[in-house]
Amino acid sequence: MKRAARLFGVLLIALIAALLVRTAMYRPVPQPIPPAPSVAVDTSSAAARLAGAIRIPTISHQDPARIDEDAFLGLHAYLEENFPRAHGVLEREVVNDLSLLYTWRGSDPALPAVLMMAHLDVVPVDPGTQDDWVHPPFSGAIADGYVWGRGTLDVKSGVTGLMEAAELLVAANFQPKRTIYFAFGHDEEVGGKGGAKAIAERLGSRGVTLELVLDEGGAIVRGVVPGVEEPIAMVGIAEKGYVSLELTVEVTGGHSSMPPSHTASGILSAAVTRLEAEPFEPTLRYSGRFFSYVAPKMPFVRRVPFANLWLFGPVITSVLSSKPAMSASIRTTTAVTMIEGGVKANVLPTEAKAIVNFRIYPGETVQTVQTAVTEKVADARVKVEVLRDGEAFGTDPSPTSDVDGPGFALIERTVLAVAQQEGMVVAPYLVVGATDSRYFTGLTKNVYRFLFNRMEGEDLARIHGTNERIAVEDYAKTVAFYHEILKGTLAL
């Protein structure tokens, strides 16, 4: 027994030593800050032009009949009026009446092109919350160092930011080597089928191939990772898929005074309970990579588990699973969103339905999710079908873009140059929502999702929420970021 105890003690000491050595070696990779851009952005004028775009209420609605087409056409005219140099050089096409595609011809048409994206539409303001805004949601007020209003973060700052950058570059006689496209869809907030999808199909029909696509989807955040004080520029390299499944139970009805052992609603409820009790298996495929960039910034003790995933992986997975935002980054999520059944309190329903929404993790597909759900429900009385969403039956996750290639390197270098902030980390991550860029994955292997927005704490709730705003100084850096990215395409 003593010999075994000594052996155990030696092994324990060796294990602890290995953990400590691996942690000590798990240090940040120095990211030298490139020289700051020399571009001179007229901050106040740029903010005023963004504010003007915010005042045009280009609101998306699921019902096309509710869309104010005049607002979108007004925004088209506003862009043309306020960015005359860009409109004198870039070719503009209107797609499906309300979306815009700009083409900036490159000097070498044989090279794959570059596509920059944003969208013209914004979400509605929740009824009853208008009075909660410090400044009205479509006022475009400039106050307290911010531009206020719906679209400042999501994502008219991308639209006007790109046009500002183009205006500056045209004025400086910049000539791109690769053709550059700007794609501004009008319906991203409701799926993007009439805008980005149609633009992608148009480019595809012309035989266009793309070296790089840059869309929204990531930002510069601070205070979201415990133990990391430095800002993190999160660049999306992939995004989850999406599908809603309809669970239906059909039985014989009757009077509630003589119920069967299980009603339609009871059978359905049991099925839903099983789905929530058996979530999809987690994986650290993307979160692990994100933390490999970020965790070295943590204090030593916090770094230990991330430096030794071979041992602490299950612990990290368990901790992440306990937080909805983190759980979404490590698995296909299950969300029961709608349940209906019955018409009267004393009548047995003949049918009960539930809608369950899934955000699909890369590696899974719409088909594998449907199969897994059928197996989890394990009840032949419950029919599991993909809910038709307009023309779509769901979308599979996007391919994963290269973090070691020139596209990611260009974004990383430009972020660091514009931010000029010691200790900033540029890290790849998985976008848990959906962006318009998913429609372009057939034209390129390099799709990245990032907008130069700074967000801390409560700012995250402002997206689609109350008091959406962007700092005037940050917006000037958004313009500088796009300016440098466009210049940087010369070296791709």
N, C-alpha and C positions, 0 to 999 in steps of 0.2 A: 504493500500500500504506500509506504514512504517513497519507494522508487517511482511509483506511478504519480504520486503527488509532486515529486521533484520534476518529473518529465512534464507534467502539466504546467508547473510554474515556469519552466524554461520556455515552453511553447507560448505561454501567455505573454511573457516578457518579449519574446521575439515578435509576436503579433503586434503588441503595443509599439515596439520600436519601428516596425514596418509601417504602421499607420502614421506615426509621427514623422518619419522620414518622407513618406509620400506627401504628407500635408505640407511639410517644409518646402518641398520642391514644387508644390502647386501654387505658383506665384503668377501674378499678372504678366502677360507678355507686353513689353513696352510698346506703346503706339505713339510714335513721335508725331507732334503736331505740325502739319505742313504750314507754310506761310499763309497768312490771311489773304483772302481775295482782294484784288485792287479795285474791283468794281465799285463805283459810287452810286448807291441807291438813294434817290430822293425820298427819304422815309415818309415825310408828311404827305407828299403828293401821291405816293403809292398807296398809303393808307386811305386817302380820300377816294381813290379810284376803287379800292376794295369796298369801301363803305357804300359807294354808289351801286355796285353790283348787289350788295346785301339788300338794298332797298327794293329790288325787283323780286317779288314773291314767286319764284319758280318752284312751286310746291308739287311734289309727287302725290298721286292718289292711286290706290288699287283700281278704282273705277276710272277708266280713261275719259268718261264723259265729264268728270269733275276737273280735269286738267285745264288750267288757264293757258291756252296756247299763246295768247297775246303777251303774256309775261315772258315766256321763253323767247318769242320773237323780239321782244323788247330788249332782252339780255343780248341776243345776237347783235342788234343794232348798237347797243351800248359798247360792246367789245370793239366793234368796227370803228366807232367814233373815237374811243379813248386810246386805241392803239393803232394809229394810222400807219406808222412805219412798218409794223409787222404785217398789217393787212396789205401793204403795198408790195410785199415780197412773198409772203406765204399764200399758197392757193387755198381757198376756202370752199368746202363742199357742205351742203346741208343734207343730212341723212335722216330719212323718215320724218321730214318736216321740222323736227325740233332739235336734233343732235348736230354736232359740228365736227368735221374732220379737216384739219389743216395739214398741208404738205409743204415742207421746206426742202426744195430740191438740193441734193448733195452734188458735189463735183464729180463723184465716182458712183454712178448709178448701179454698178455691178456689186457694190458692197451691200451686205444686209443692212436694213434700215434700223432706226431707233424710234421707239414709240413712247411718248410721255402722255400720261392720263390724268384726268380729273373728271368731275361731273357737274352738270349745271343745276341739277335738282336738289331740293332740300326736303326734309321731312316736315310735316305739319307741326304746329304748336299744339300741345295737349289742351283740349277745351278746359276752360276754367283756370288755367295757369298764367294767362296773359298778364294779370296784375302782379304776378310774382317776379316779373322781369324788372331789373333795375332800369333798363331802357327798353322800349318796345322792341319786339323780336325782329321787326323789319324796318327799324329806324336807321340802321347803319350809323348809330351814334359813335362819335369819337370822344371818349371821356376817360379820365383817370388813367391814361396811358394805354387804353385798349380800344379796339374796334369791336362794337357790340352787335350781335344779331345772328339770326339763323343762317348758317352757312359759313361763318367765320372759321370754324374748325372743320366742318364737313359739308362741302370742301371747296367753296368758291375761292378760298385763299389759294388753292391749287390752280384753279382756272386763271385768275388774274395774275397770280405769281408767275405762271409760265408765260403769259402774254407780256408782263413787265420785262421778264428776262429776254424774250425775243425782241422787244422794242429796243432794249439797250444794245443787244448784239447787232441788230440791223443798223442801228445808228453808228456802230463802230465798224461797219462793213465786214462783219463776220460771215464767212462762207463755210457751211458745214461740208465735210467730206462725205459722210453718209447722209442719205435722205432722212429727215426728221419729221415724224408725224406727231401732231397733237390730237388726241381723241377726247372729246367732251360729250359724253352721253347725257341724255335728258331724263333717264328713268332708272338710274342705279339703285335708288332707294326702294324700288319695287321690282327688282330683278334684272334690269338691264337688257331685256330681250329686244326692245325696239331701238335701243341706242348702241351700247357697246357690242352686243352680239351682231347687229346689222353692220356695224363698222368693220368688225373682224371678218365677217363674210365678204364684204366688199373688197377688203385688202387681199384676202385669200384668193378671191376670184381673179385678181390681177397678178397673182403669182408672187406677192410680196413675202419676203422672209425678213425676220427681225433679229438683230443681234441682241437687243435689250429692250425690255418693257419696264417702265417704272410707274407704279400706281400708288394710291394711298394704301393705308393698312398698318403702318407702323409710325411711331413718333418717338420723341425724346422724353423719357419719363424719369421721375426721381421719387424715391421713397416707396417704391412698390416692392422691392426685394429687401427683406429684413437683413440688416447688417451691411448693406451697400449704400453709402452716402453719395457716391458719384452718380451723375446722370448716365442713363443707359439709352443709347439710340437703338431702338428695336427695329430691325429690318426683316420684314416677312419674306421667307424663302419658299413657303408653301401655304396653302389654306385648306381647311377642312371642306368636305363635301356636305351635302344637305339632302335630306329626304323626310317626308312625312308619311307615316303609315296609318292606314285606317283599319281599326279593329272593329269587326261587326259580328254581332250575335243575333240570330233570328230564331224565334221559338213560337210556340202556340200561345196566344194570349188567353185572357179570361178575367174572372172577377178576383179581386184581391182577397176575398173571404175564403177562397179555396186555392191557395198558392202551391206550386210545386216545391220541391226541395231547393231548387235554385232557379231564380228568375233570370231573364236576359240581363238585367242590370247587375245581378249578383255574379253571374258567370263572367261578365265583362270586368267587373271590379276585381275579381280574383286574378284575371289575366293581367290587368294593369299592375296589381300589387306584385305579381311575380316579376314583371319587367323592372319595377323600381328596386326590388330586392336583389336582382341579379344584374348589376351594371356590367358594361363591357370591360374586358380586362385592360388594365393600364399598361402603358409602356413609356419609357423615358427616352425614346428615340429622338424626339425633338427637344424636350425639356432638358435632357442630359447635355445636349449640345449647347443650348442657351446657357446653362449653368457653367459649362466649361469656360465660357468667356467671362461670366459675371462672378462666379463664386470665388475666384482668386482674390477678389477685392474685399472679401469678408474677413472679419477677425479670425485668428488662428483656430479657435475652438469651433466656430461655425463652418470653417473650411473642411474640417476632418471628414464628415460624411461624404461631401462632394468629391474630395480627393480620393475617396475609397469606395466608389460606387459598387465595386465587386462584393463588398460586405454590407454596405448600408443602403443599397438600392431599394430593398423592400421597405425600409423605414422611411426613406424619402418619399416613396410612392404613397405610403399610408398617410404621411403628413399632407402631401399635396392633394390627396383625395378628399381630405376633410374640408377643403376650401373650394367652393364652387368655381371661382375664377381659375384656380390652379388645376382642379380636376378636369376642367374642359381642355386643358393643354396636354393631357396625358391619355385620353381615351375618347372613344365615340360616346357622346352624351345622349341620355334618354330624357325627354321632357314631355310629360303628358299635358297637353295644352287645351284639349276640348273633350267633354263628355256629354252625351245626350241620350235620353231614353225615357219613354213614357209621356203620356198626355194628360193623365188625371190621377189623383191620389189613390183611388180605389180600383184602378184598371191595371192589369198586368201588361207590361209593354211587350209587343211582339218583336221589337227590335231595339237594340242598344248599340251605340257607336262611340268610339273614342278615337281621337287624333293624337298620335304620338310623334313628336318631332325629334329627329336624330341629326346631330352634327358629326359627320363621319371622319374618323381619323385616317390619315394616309396609311395605306395597307389594306383597308377595308373598302368595300364598294357598296353601292345601293343594293345589289343582289345579295352580297354576303350579309348585310344588315337584315334584310328581309328574311333570309334563311335562319339567321340566329334568333330573330324575334319569334318566328314560328316555333322553333325548338324550345325557347324559353317559356312561351305560352303553353305549349304541350297540351292543347285542348282542341280537338277537331271541331268543336262547336263554335270556335272563334276563327273567323275568316280574316286573314292578314293580307291586305292589298296596299300597293303604293298609291297614295293620294295624288290625283292629277292636279298639278298646279299650273293652270294656263296651258301652255304647250309642253311643259316639262313634266317629267316624272321623277325629278330629283337629279342631282349632279354628284359625280364621284369626286373625291379629293383631287386637288391639282398635283401635277408632278412637282418634284423638289428641285429648286434651282441651285446652282453651284456656288458655294461660298468661297471656293478657292480660285475662281475665275476672275477675269478682268472687270466684269460688270459689278460684282460685289466690291471689289477693290476700289473701283471708281467711286462708288457710293460712300464707302468707309472713309476714303481719303478726303472727299468733299465735305462730309459731315464734320470731320475733325478740323478741317481748314476754316470752315465757316463758324463753327462753335468757339474755337480758340479757348478751350477749357481743359485744364490739366485733369487727368484721371478719367476722362470720359471713356466709356466702353461702347463700341459698336458691335452688336450681337445679333446673330440670326435667330429667328423664332418662328413658331407656327401661328398663323392668323386663324383664330377660331371662328371668325365671321366669314362673310363672302364679299368679294370685290369684283368690279367689272373686269379685272385683268384675267379672270378665269377663262374668258372667251378667246383669249389670244394664245393660250398654251399650245395650240396646234401650229402656230407660226414661229415659235421660238422655244428654246430650252431655258431661257434666262428671264424670268419674271420676278421682279422685286417689288416690295410694297413698303413704301416709306414716304412720309411727308414731314418736312422740317417744322414740326410743331413741338413746343415745349409744354408738358403737362405735369402737374404735381397735385396729389391728393384730390381735392374736390373738382379739379379741372376735368377729370375723366368722366364725371357725371354730367358735365355740360354738353357733351356730344349727344345730340338728340334730346337734350334736356333743357332746363331753364338757365337763362343767363349765359348762353353760348357767347364766347368772346375770344379774341386773340390779341396778345400784346403787340402794340405798334412796332416796337423794336424787333420782336420775333418775326413779324411779317416781313420786315425788311431783310431779315436773314433768310426767310423762305425764298424771296426773290434772288438773293445772292446765291443760295444753294442751287436753284434751277439754272442760273446764269453759268455757274461753274460746271455743273453736270453737262450742259449743252456744249460748252467749250471743251470739256473733257472727252466728248465723243470723238474728237479728232485723234485721240491716242488709242482708241479701242481697236 
